[in-house]
Amino acid sequence: MEYRNLGRTGLQVSVLSFGSWVTFSNQLNDDLAIDCMQAAWDAGCNFFDNAEVYAGGESEAIMGRVFAKTGWERHSYVVSTKLYWGIHDNPNMKNTLNRKYLMQGIDSSLQRLQLDFVDLLYCHRADADTPIEETVFAMHDIITQGKALYWGTSEWSADEIRAAWEIAERHHLHKPVVEQPQYNLFDRARVEQEYARLYEDIGLGLTTWSPLKSGLLTGKYADGIPGDSRGALGGYEWLQDSLTDAEANQRVQRLAPIAKDLDCTLAQLAIAWCATNPNVSTVITGASKAQQVTQNFGALDVIPKLTDEVLDSISAAVA
């Protein structure tokens, strides 16, 4: 396993990490969750990603029980969660980054995770109805209170990230150090273009999600939606059109000869490709069974094989 600094911080995270979106509670109970997390851990993963909204808080609760059962020492792993969407249908508790919600939300997340603190706390989306200054001060206070060690954003625009960083700089507050954007062979513009200035200017780190484009890049949707796949889950019908798009699946199939030449799966190729970006601190993977975790982490052996020539071939195949 390779470990990379999170942006310009001193925090080191495994280049491949494990996240709970979609799978925890929806596909994984406690026993399967511990199998998957243990498989990731055995492969050298030290970073586990979560969010308050995943399964309405149950994802955090499952991960908390896994941490308790494994007995891993707290210093040995990095864990993150995210706040914004909320799980209570009340004013100030939903789709917001106001101070009241953030200060109460982190306490509830820590209770479910059975932790004294999280290493990373993200603002899960930007909030147009709350001044960024209010959010920055609240996140600073959460860190000062020891409930989180670092904070960042997820799917914020470059302008929003810079505005938050400059407010923190001006008031000598804890700055946002990390962004969690979608990044894969089909979704590249934000990471490679919009954020380009932020890596050098403010030392932004990235913990990217959806390296397989919700499974599209595995090639398993070429002939429809398998019954045991993410596309078949209740509540995720909105994914089906993109997963079964004929043109997109044709682009995926053009990657097959490259994967064959490298003696790897399409999934391993897609994950390894994300990790070749030097601005990516870690690639968050997901799985519904331990075998998938092991297969995904096989991408570690593929990363060194992705020469400039191979990368050019990959880009041409999906163009």
Backbone torsions as a table, in degrees:
resi	resn	phi	psi	omega
1	MET	NA	137.7	174.4
2	GLU	-97.8	141.0	177.1
3	TYR	-117.5	132.6	-177.3
4	ARG	-120.4	148.0	173.6
5	ASN	-66.6	142.4	176.3
6	LEU	-79.1	96.2	-176.7
7	GLY	58.9	-130.0	-178.1
8	ARG	-94.8	6.8	178.0
9	THR	-81.0	174.3	176.0
10	GLY	-92.4	-1.3	-178.3
11	LEU	-74.4	128.3	-180.0
12	GLN	-105.0	131.4	179.0
13	VAL	-126.1	148.9	178.4
14	SER	-64.3	141.3	-175.5
15	VAL	-63.8	-27.1	170.3
16	LEU	-115.0	133.2	-177.4
17	SER	-130.8	179.7	-173.6
18	PHE	-128.3	129.1	179.9
19	GLY	-120.9	162.3	-171.4
20	SER	-108.7	1.1	-177.2
21	TRP	-58.2	138.4	179.2
22	VAL	74.6	-50.6	-168.0
23	THR	-76.4	-46.6	-174.9
24	PHE	-65.2	128.4	-177.4
25	SER	80.4	-47.9	179.1
26	ASN	-68.6	-43.7	-178.5
27	GLN	-121.2	-22.7	-174.7
28	LEU	-118.9	128.3	167.8
29	ASN	-90.0	-172.6	-176.2
30	ASP	-59.9	-42.7	-176.2
31	ASP	-64.8	-45.0	179.1
32	LEU	-69.0	-34.6	178.7
33	ALA	-64.0	-42.5	179.9
34	ILE	-68.0	-34.3	176.5
35	ASP	-62.5	-44.6	-178.2
36	CYS	-67.9	-45.2	-179.2
37	MET	-66.9	-35.6	178.1
38	GLN	-67.0	-38.7	178.0
39	ALA	-63.2	-41.2	177.1
40	ALA	-64.6	-45.0	179.3
41	TRP	-59.0	-44.6	-179.2
42	ASP	-63.7	-25.7	178.5
43	ALA	-84.9	-1.2	178.1
44	GLY	103.5	3.1	178.9
45	CYS	-66.7	132.3	176.5
46	ASN	-122.1	4.1	-175.7
47	PHE	-124.2	125.3	-178.8
48	PHE	-125.4	126.3	-171.5
49	ASP	-109.0	141.7	-178.9
50	ASN	-147.7	-177.3	175.3
51	ALA	-160.8	148.1	179.2
52	GLU	-54.6	-42.0	-171.9
53	VAL	-76.1	-18.4	-177.6
54	TYR	-62.0	118.9	-179.5
55	ALA	55.0	32.8	176.1
56	GLY	60.6	33.9	179.6
57	GLY	98.2	-18.4	-177.3
58	GLU	-69.0	-29.3	177.2
59	SER	-61.7	-44.0	176.1
60	GLU	-62.6	-41.6	-178.4
61	ALA	-63.5	-41.7	178.1
62	ILE	-63.3	-46.4	-179.5
63	MET	-62.9	-37.4	177.4
64	GLY	-61.7	-41.6	178.9
65	ARG	-68.3	-33.9	176.6
66	VAL	-64.3	-46.4	178.2
67	PHE	-57.0	-41.9	-178.9
68	ALA	-66.1	-39.1	-177.3
69	LYS	-74.0	-37.3	-178.1
70	THR	-70.6	-32.8	-177.5
71	GLY	74.1	15.4	177.2
72	TRP	-59.4	138.3	178.6
73	GLU	-69.6	139.2	-172.0
74	ARG	-59.4	-30.3	-179.3
75	HIS	-72.0	-11.6	-171.4
76	SER	-92.1	-5.7	-179.9
77	TYR	-140.2	159.1	178.4
78	VAL	-114.2	132.3	-179.5
79	VAL	-131.9	144.0	-179.7
80	SER	-130.1	157.4	168.8
81	THR	-145.1	172.9	-173.2
82	LYS	-136.9	147.2	179.5
83	LEU	-127.3	140.9	171.0
84	TYR	168.5	-57.5	-171.9
85	TRP	-65.2	-36.5	-178.6
86	GLY	78.6	161.7	177.8
87	ILE	-126.0	5.0	178.0
88	HIS	-118.8	131.8	-177.5
89	ASP	-87.9	64.1	-179.3
90	ASN	-131.6	155.6	172.6
91	PRO	-56.0	141.7	179.1
92	ASN	74.6	-0.5	-176.3
93	MET	-121.3	10.6	-174.9
94	LYS	-145.9	133.4	176.7
95	ASN	51.9	51.8	-177.3
96	THR	-150.8	158.0	170.8
97	LEU	-125.7	31.5	178.5
98	ASN	-73.2	165.3	-173.1
99	ARG	-62.2	-42.8	-178.5
100	LYS	-58.4	-48.9	-178.1
101	TYR	-63.4	-47.2	-176.8
102	LEU	-62.9	-43.1	-177.5
103	MET	-68.2	-33.8	178.1
104	GLN	-84.4	-34.9	-178.2
105	GLY	-62.5	-41.7	-178.8
106	ILE	-65.7	-36.6	178.5
107	ASP	-63.0	-42.0	179.8
108	SER	-67.9	-40.2	178.2
109	SER	-62.5	-43.8	179.7
110	LEU	-63.3	-36.2	178.5
111	GLN	-64.5	-43.8	179.5
112	ARG	-68.0	-38.4	179.9
113	LEU	-76.8	-11.0	-177.6
114	GLN	58.5	40.7	-178.9
115	LEU	-125.1	156.2	174.8
116	ASP	-82.6	-24.9	-179.4
117	PHE	-158.3	158.0	167.2
118	VAL	-106.3	152.8	179.4
119	ASP	-75.5	-40.5	-179.4
120	LEU	-127.0	135.0	174.7
121	LEU	-126.3	123.9	-177.4
122	TYR	-106.9	146.8	163.5
123	CYS	-86.0	108.6	-164.6
124	HIS	-65.3	-27.1	171.4
125	ARG	-150.3	166.7	175.2
126	ALA	-78.7	153.9	-178.2
127	ASP	-121.5	107.6	-177.7
128	ALA	-71.9	-15.7	-176.3
129	ASP	-96.5	-4.8	177.6
130	THR	-119.0	130.5	177.5
131	PRO	-56.3	136.0	179.5
132	ILE	-58.0	-34.0	179.5
133	GLU	-58.8	-41.6	178.6
134	GLU	-62.0	-42.8	179.6
135	THR	-65.4	-43.9	-178.6
136	VAL	-62.3	-43.7	179.1
137	PHE	-63.3	-40.3	-179.9
138	ALA	-65.4	-44.5	179.5
139	MET	-64.3	-38.5	175.4
140	HIS	-59.4	-43.7	-178.2
141	ASP	-67.6	-36.6	177.4
142	ILE	-61.3	-41.0	177.9
143	ILE	-69.0	-43.5	179.5
144	THR	-59.9	-34.7	178.4
145	GLN	-77.8	-4.7	177.2
146	GLY	81.5	15.0	-179.1
147	LYS	-87.8	-15.8	172.7
148	ALA	-148.3	153.4	-178.6
149	LEU	-98.6	-33.8	178.3
150	TYR	-140.4	157.7	174.9
151	TRP	-134.6	159.2	-179.7
152	GLY	-159.7	-159.5	-172.5
153	THR	-133.6	165.5	174.4
154	SER	-139.1	121.0	-179.9
155	GLU	61.5	36.8	170.4
156	TRP	-88.7	154.4	174.2
157	SER	-74.4	161.4	178.1
158	ALA	-60.0	-39.5	179.6
159	ASP	-64.3	-39.6	179.5
160	GLU	-67.6	-41.2	178.1
161	ILE	-63.2	-45.7	-179.5
162	ARG	-64.1	-38.5	178.8
163	ALA	-62.1	-43.7	179.2
164	ALA	-64.3	-43.2	-179.6
165	TRP	-62.8	-42.3	-178.2
166	GLU	-68.9	-35.4	174.7
167	ILE	-62.6	-45.5	179.2
168	ALA	-63.3	-41.2	177.8
169	GLU	-61.6	-44.2	-177.2
170	ARG	-65.4	-35.9	-176.0
171	HIS	-103.7	9.3	178.5
172	HIS	58.2	48.1	179.9
173	LEU	-108.4	168.1	174.8
174	HIS	-65.5	128.2	-174.1
175	LYS	-91.7	154.9	170.5
176	PRO	-68.0	132.8	-174.4
177	VAL	-118.4	-6.4	-172.8
178	VAL	-148.0	146.9	173.6
179	GLU	-125.2	143.8	178.2
180	GLN	-117.2	91.1	-179.9
181	PRO	-103.1	160.6	168.8
182	GLN	-70.3	137.9	179.1
183	TYR	-153.7	120.9	176.4
184	ASN	-160.5	-177.9	-176.4
185	LEU	-60.9	-21.5	179.7
186	PHE	-101.7	-11.1	-178.5
187	ASP	-131.0	91.2	-171.0
188	ARG	-120.1	-23.3	-167.2
189	ALA	-60.8	-45.3	-175.8
190	ARG	-62.4	-47.4	-177.8
191	VAL	-70.1	-42.1	-172.1
192	GLU	-89.3	-20.9	-177.2
193	GLN	-120.6	-58.6	-173.6
194	GLU	-61.7	-40.8	-177.1
195	TYR	-88.8	0.6	-168.8
196	ALA	-51.5	-42.2	-177.6
197	ARG	-72.3	-24.4	-172.3
198	LEU	-73.7	-25.5	-177.9
199	TYR	-64.3	-44.6	-179.5
200	GLU	-84.3	-40.1	-174.2
201	ASP	-67.6	-44.2	-175.8
202	ILE	-124.3	1.6	177.5
203	GLY	73.4	33.4	-175.9
204	LEU	-64.2	132.8	173.0
205	GLY	-100.7	159.6	-179.0
206	LEU	-127.3	132.7	168.0
207	THR	-117.7	94.8	-167.6
208	THR	-86.5	151.9	-179.2
209	TRP	-123.8	164.4	179.3
210	SER	58.9	52.9	178.5
211	PRO	-65.3	-20.6	-178.8
212	LEU	-104.7	11.5	178.9
213	LYS	53.1	51.9	-179.4
214	SER	58.9	26.4	177.0
215	GLY	102.3	-12.5	-179.2
216	LEU	-56.6	-40.6	-175.3
217	LEU	-77.1	1.2	173.0
218	THR	-83.0	-18.2	-177.8
219	GLY	86.7	-1.8	-173.8
220	LYS	-77.6	-6.8	-179.8
221	TYR	-101.5	10.4	-177.6
222	ALA	-62.7	-31.1	-177.7
223	ASP	-113.3	25.0	-178.9
224	GLY	114.7	-168.7	-174.8
225	ILE	-103.7	111.0	177.1
226	PRO	-61.0	146.8	-176.0
227	GLY	-65.3	-25.0	-178.3
228	ASP	-101.5	18.1	-175.8
229	SER	-98.7	169.5	177.9
230	ARG	-60.2	-36.4	-178.4
231	GLY	-64.1	-19.0	-178.9
232	ALA	-94.1	-3.6	-177.6
233	LEU	-72.1	141.7	173.6
234	GLY	-64.6	136.5	-177.6
235	GLY	92.3	-9.1	-179.7
236	TYR	-117.6	25.0	178.1
237	GLU	-60.1	-26.4	-178.9
238	TRP	-63.4	-16.0	179.1
239	LEU	-83.7	-19.3	-166.3
240	GLN	-62.5	-40.7	-178.7
241	ASP	-62.1	-42.8	-179.0
242	SER	-72.2	-34.1	-178.8
243	LEU	-70.6	-30.0	-177.5
244	THR	-102.1	8.1	179.3
245	ASP	-60.1	122.5	-173.6
246	ALA	-63.3	-43.6	-177.8
247	GLU	-64.7	-42.2	179.3
248	ALA	-63.8	-41.4	179.6
249	ASN	-67.8	-31.0	174.9
250	GLN	-65.1	-39.7	177.6
251	ARG	-63.4	-39.5	178.1
252	VAL	-62.7	-43.5	-178.3
253	GLN	-64.4	-25.5	176.7
254	ARG	-68.9	-14.3	176.8
255	LEU	-83.2	-17.8	-173.5
256	ALA	-56.5	-44.2	179.2
257	PRO	-63.1	-33.7	178.7
258	ILE	-66.7	-45.1	178.6
259	ALA	-61.6	-40.4	179.8
260	LYS	-62.9	-42.1	179.2
261	ASP	-63.7	-31.2	-179.4
262	LEU	-90.6	-1.1	179.8
263	ASP	58.7	50.1	178.9
264	CYS	-143.3	170.5	176.9
265	THR	-84.4	166.0	175.2
266	LEU	-61.0	-39.3	179.8
267	ALA	-62.6	-45.6	179.6
268	GLN	-62.9	-38.1	178.7
269	LEU	-63.4	-46.1	-177.5
270	ALA	-65.7	-40.1	179.3
271	ILE	-68.1	-45.5	179.9
272	ALA	-61.0	-38.7	179.5
273	TRP	-58.6	-44.0	179.1
274	CYS	-59.3	-39.8	-175.8
275	ALA	-72.1	-15.6	179.1
276	THR	-74.6	-14.2	177.6
277	ASN	-74.0	118.5	-175.4
278	PRO	-66.2	-16.2	178.6
279	ASN	-85.9	-8.1	178.2
280	VAL	-87.1	118.3	179.4
281	SER	-77.8	-41.6	178.3
282	THR	-153.2	148.3	176.5
283	VAL	-105.3	116.8	-178.4
284	ILE	-82.2	122.1	177.5
285	THR	-107.3	161.9	176.0
286	GLY	-136.4	160.6	-180.0
287	ALA	-162.9	155.5	178.1
288	SER	-107.6	0.6	176.5
289	LYS	-154.2	154.3	-175.9
290	ALA	-60.8	-34.9	179.3
291	GLN	-60.6	-37.6	177.7
292	GLN	-65.6	-38.4	178.0
293	VAL	-59.4	-48.7	-179.4
294	THR	-61.1	-42.1	178.5
295	GLN	-64.5	-45.0	179.5
296	ASN	-60.7	-41.6	-177.4
297	PHE	-74.0	-7.8	170.4
298	GLY	-65.1	-13.1	176.4
299	ALA	-61.9	-21.7	178.6
300	LEU	-57.8	-34.7	-179.5
301	ASP	-78.2	-15.4	-177.4
302	VAL	-88.7	-30.2	-175.5
303	ILE	-51.7	-47.3	-179.2
304	PRO	-65.8	-18.8	-178.3
305	LYS	-81.9	-11.3	-174.9
306	LEU	-86.5	79.0	176.7
307	THR	-71.8	170.9	177.9
308	ASP	-57.6	-38.9	179.9
309	GLU	-64.1	-43.6	179.4
310	VAL	-66.7	-41.0	179.1
311	LEU	-61.4	-39.1	176.8
312	ASP	-63.6	-39.2	179.1
313	SER	-66.0	-38.4	178.6
314	ILE	-64.0	-47.0	-179.5
315	SER	-62.3	-39.3	179.5
316	ALA	-66.9	-35.3	-177.7
317	ALA	-66.4	-36.0	-175.9
318	VAL	-101.3	2.8	-176.0
319	ALA	-61.6	NA	NA
